Amino acid sequence: MANARTDLMQGTLELLILKTLSKEQMHGYGIAQRIHETVEDSLRVEDGSLYPALYRMEKRGWISSEWGTSDNNRRAKYYKLTKTGRRQLAAQADNWARIAHAVTRILEAT
């Protein structure tokens, strides 16, 4: 299945959001679009998962938000990474790299 999409593993959505916001502040739809474009349609980010994750992350102090106007002149909530969020991104990225390395070793074992 060349065009099959994969559901996100639990816990990876927060990492993807943190990484996406590490470059610039964005509104929720923009975050989903950036992730979608970056992974060339191989992962699905549903609104029902994205927005609860954003609220959780804001409550934890990893991101902050403010209202603004989008490119198409609509009111939108913009999210940005906090210092705590940058530390969390580094920790989660390190953890993901360890997991990916371990899984790769198992898959390559003969």
Summary of the structure (lengths in Angstrom):
residues: 110
radius of gyration: 15.4
end to end distance: 25.3
largest distance: 56.4
contacts: 275
relative contact order: 0.17
helix: 55%
strand: 18%
